[in-house]
Structures are given as C-alpha cells and as structure tokens.
C-alpha cells in the first residue's frame, strides 16, 4: 500500500513556528523505518527525510511525504497508534488547512516504488472522482482486489 500526503507549511522549515515539527522529523522517520510492515519512504539526498526534497508543486511551502507499507493495518498502526498521531492530531499548529485532498492511499505491487508524479496523479484522481479502488482514503477503503471494505 502506498500513501502520499502533502501539507502547506505556515512558515519556512527553519522558522521558530516549525521547530517542534522539525525536531521530531528524525525520530518519527526512524520510528517509521522500524515499524512492522514498513517497506519504503521518500527521502532526500542525505537519506534522512523528504522535508528538503524539491517539490514539483508550484508552492515552495508545500511538503510531500510518501511511503509504502505491506498493508493498511501497518500504516494505520504507525499513523494513529504511535507518537506520530500527535503530529496528525495537532497538524494545524504547523500547516494550513487544505481545500483539496491532501492524502491518498493506493495499492502497489510488492516490488514497486511509486514516483512523486504517480502519487500526485492519485491525488488528482481522488479530487476529481472521490475515493475509488484506484485512489482512496482512510474513510473509504478498498482492498487490493478493488472491493470496498
């Protein structure tokens, strides 16, 4: 299962407003790397995080996070069952409210690493069509054979 989420920062990464978020990037990424079911995550050239990746999005205040997991349960356990949930719950401290979808899930073959372009096309899909078996969210989930669960 692949996921992308995008977020528009309220201030630059090096600002005092984002200090708490930035201070936890490394430990949260390490936690993800060591989590059951984790396969891959987008990283910058130094291999630490995706925070410094040049975004293909038009706004340089946008952050992109992508990862691949063995299954939905592993992703949900990490996202909502660890300290990561604090950053999900309190994201408005650091990020603007988005008017369009900012997170999407989709199934990939076990040996496939998605590109940013592929992931952004999934975001466009869910914005245009809503959740489908090709691109969905945690509220409306499909299994790997396309059945809603």
One Martini backbone bead per residue (centre of mass of N, CA, C, O) as a GRO file, in nm:
protein
  149
    1UNK     BB    1   0.095   0.037   0.024
    2UNK     BB    2   0.034   0.362  -0.070
    3UNK     BB    3   0.141   0.703   0.025
    4UNK     BB    4   0.021   1.045   0.031
    5UNK     BB    5   0.124   1.364   0.172
    6UNK     BB    6   0.026   1.702   0.199
    7UNK     BB    7   0.169   2.029   0.301
    8UNK     BB    8   0.116   2.360   0.425
    9UNK     BB    9   0.313   2.578   0.545
   10UNK     BB   10   0.319   2.857   0.769
   11UNK     BB   11   0.635   2.821   0.750
   12UNK     BB   12   0.942   2.781   0.744
   13UNK     BB   13   1.144   2.528   0.849
   14UNK     BB   14   1.343   2.752   1.009
   15UNK     BB   15   1.123   2.826   1.196
   16UNK     BB   16   0.987   2.851   1.506
   17UNK     BB   17   0.707   2.725   1.438
   18UNK     BB   18   0.861   2.440   1.321
   19UNK     BB   19   1.050   2.316   1.537
   20UNK     BB   20   0.897   2.075   1.651
   21UNK     BB   21   0.859   1.928   1.388
   22UNK     BB   22   1.161   1.911   1.304
   23UNK     BB   23   1.268   1.767   1.567
   24UNK     BB   24   1.080   1.497   1.484
   25UNK     BB   25   1.164   1.376   1.214
   26UNK     BB   26   1.380   1.167   1.282
   27UNK     BB   27   1.225   0.991   1.495
   28UNK     BB   28   0.980   0.930   1.313
   29UNK     BB   29   1.136   0.798   1.080
   30UNK     BB   30   1.261   0.575   1.252
   31UNK     BB   31   0.995   0.453   1.340
   32UNK     BB   32   0.901   0.377   1.062
   33UNK     BB   33   1.146   0.200   0.974
   34UNK     BB   34   1.073   0.000   1.242
   35UNK     BB   35   0.803  -0.079   1.145
   36UNK     BB   36   0.565  -0.283   1.091
   37UNK     BB   37   0.536  -0.302   0.730
   38UNK     BB   38   0.764  -0.149   0.634
   39UNK     BB   39   0.929  -0.040   0.318
   40UNK     BB   40   0.903   0.284   0.233
   41UNK     BB   41   1.058   0.617   0.181
   42UNK     BB   42   1.089   0.934   0.125
   43UNK     BB   43   1.406   1.089   0.032
   44UNK     BB   44   1.672   1.257   0.047
   45UNK     BB   45   2.007   1.271  -0.030
   46UNK     BB   46   2.079   1.203   0.288
   47UNK     BB   47   1.837   0.996   0.396
   48UNK     BB   48   1.622   1.123   0.610
   49UNK     BB   49   1.411   1.306   0.437
   50UNK     BB   50   1.149   1.500   0.259
   51UNK     BB   51   1.176   1.810   0.338
   52UNK     BB   52   1.416   1.879   0.098
   53UNK     BB   53   1.251   1.830  -0.138
   54UNK     BB   54   1.186   1.906  -0.449
   55UNK     BB   55   0.897   2.037  -0.555
   56UNK     BB   56   0.645   2.009  -0.810
   57UNK     BB   57   0.509   2.214  -0.672
   58UNK     BB   58   0.434   2.556  -0.689
   59UNK     BB   59   0.471   2.553  -0.376
   60UNK     BB   60   0.739   2.600  -0.143
   61UNK     BB   61   0.539   2.523   0.119
   62UNK     BB   62   0.539   2.231   0.028
   63UNK     BB   63   0.493   1.906   0.148
   64UNK     BB   64   0.625   1.569   0.104
   65UNK     BB   65   0.479   1.242   0.172
   66UNK     BB   66   0.608   0.904   0.137
   67UNK     BB   67   0.482   0.555   0.135
   68UNK     BB   68   0.535   0.200   0.207
   69UNK     BB   69   0.321  -0.084   0.272
   70UNK     BB   70   0.200  -0.400   0.328
   71UNK     BB   71  -0.050  -0.258   0.485
   72UNK     BB   72  -0.302  -0.094   0.642
   73UNK     BB   73  -0.245  -0.166   0.938
   74UNK     BB   74   0.046  -0.065   0.953
   75UNK     BB   75  -0.014   0.228   0.886
   76UNK     BB   76  -0.223   0.285   1.111
   77UNK     BB   77  -0.045   0.211   1.351
   78UNK     BB   78   0.157   0.436   1.300
   79UNK     BB   79  -0.026   0.694   1.262
   80UNK     BB   80  -0.232   0.618   1.538
   81UNK     BB   81  -0.025   0.428   1.750
   82UNK     BB   82   0.173   0.668   1.783
   83UNK     BB   83   0.338   0.964   1.810
   84UNK     BB   84   0.238   1.052   1.528
   85UNK     BB   85  -0.054   1.136   1.615
   86UNK     BB   86   0.017   1.418   1.717
   87UNK     BB   87   0.080   1.533   1.424
   88UNK     BB   88  -0.201   1.487   1.319
   89UNK     BB   89  -0.374   1.632   1.535
   90UNK     BB   90  -0.160   1.907   1.537
   91UNK     BB   91  -0.110   2.023   1.239
   92UNK     BB   92  -0.224   2.326   1.266
   93UNK     BB   93   0.036   2.450   1.385
   94UNK     BB   94   0.203   2.414   1.084
   95UNK     BB   95  -0.062   2.390   0.896
   96UNK     BB   96  -0.267   2.435   0.652
   97UNK     BB   97  -0.567   2.437   0.527
   98UNK     BB   98  -0.711   2.224   0.292
   99UNK     BB   99  -0.929   2.213   0.009
  100UNK     BB  100  -0.789   1.967  -0.087
  101UNK     BB  101  -0.664   1.684  -0.118
  102UNK     BB  102  -0.378   1.543   0.098
  103UNK     BB  103  -0.464   1.230   0.082
  104UNK     BB  104  -0.349   0.899  -0.038
  105UNK     BB  105  -0.440   0.570  -0.139
  106UNK     BB  106  -0.263   0.274  -0.278
  107UNK     BB  107  -0.201   0.005  -0.469
  108UNK     BB  108   0.095  -0.204  -0.490
  109UNK     BB  109   0.339  -0.368  -0.581
  110UNK     BB  110   0.590  -0.514  -0.394
  111UNK     BB  111   0.822  -0.384  -0.616
  112UNK     BB  112   0.698  -0.092  -0.592
  113UNK     BB  113   0.804   0.247  -0.651
  114UNK     BB  114   0.681   0.541  -0.627
  115UNK     BB  115   0.619   0.835  -0.769
  116UNK     BB  116   0.538   1.154  -0.746
  117UNK     BB  117   0.364   1.165  -1.001
  118UNK     BB  118   0.184   0.929  -0.930
  119UNK     BB  119   0.077   1.044  -0.662
  120UNK     BB  120  -0.045   1.307  -0.780
  121UNK     BB  121  -0.249   1.154  -0.960
  122UNK     BB  122  -0.408   1.040  -0.716
  123UNK     BB  123  -0.498   1.311  -0.606
  124UNK     BB  124  -0.653   1.396  -0.859
  125UNK     BB  125  -0.848   1.159  -0.859
  126UNK     BB  126  -0.985   1.211  -0.580
  127UNK     BB  127  -1.080   1.496  -0.654
  128UNK     BB  128  -1.258   1.411  -0.907
  129UNK     BB  129  -1.395   1.110  -0.790
  130UNK     BB  130  -1.305   1.015  -0.542
  131UNK     BB  131  -1.323   0.731  -0.386
  132UNK     BB  132  -1.145   0.450  -0.510
  133UNK     BB  133  -0.965   0.172  -0.602
  134UNK     BB  134  -0.726   0.376  -0.708
  135UNK     BB  135  -0.821   0.605  -0.484
  136UNK     BB  136  -0.793   0.659  -0.131
  137UNK     BB  137  -0.902   0.647   0.211
  138UNK     BB  138  -0.976   0.599   0.547
  139UNK     BB  139  -1.294   0.625   0.499
  140UNK     BB  140  -1.246   0.482   0.202
  141UNK     BB  141  -1.185   0.142   0.150
  142UNK     BB  142  -0.970  -0.079  -0.039
  143UNK     BB  143  -0.877  -0.353  -0.164
  144UNK     BB  144  -0.655  -0.516  -0.385
  145UNK     BB  145  -0.938  -0.603  -0.560
  146UNK     BB  146  -1.157  -0.346  -0.523
  147UNK     BB  147  -1.295  -0.372  -0.246
  148UNK     BB  148  -1.495  -0.258  -0.022
  149UNK     BB  149  -1.419  -0.216   0.355
   0.00000   0.00000   0.00000
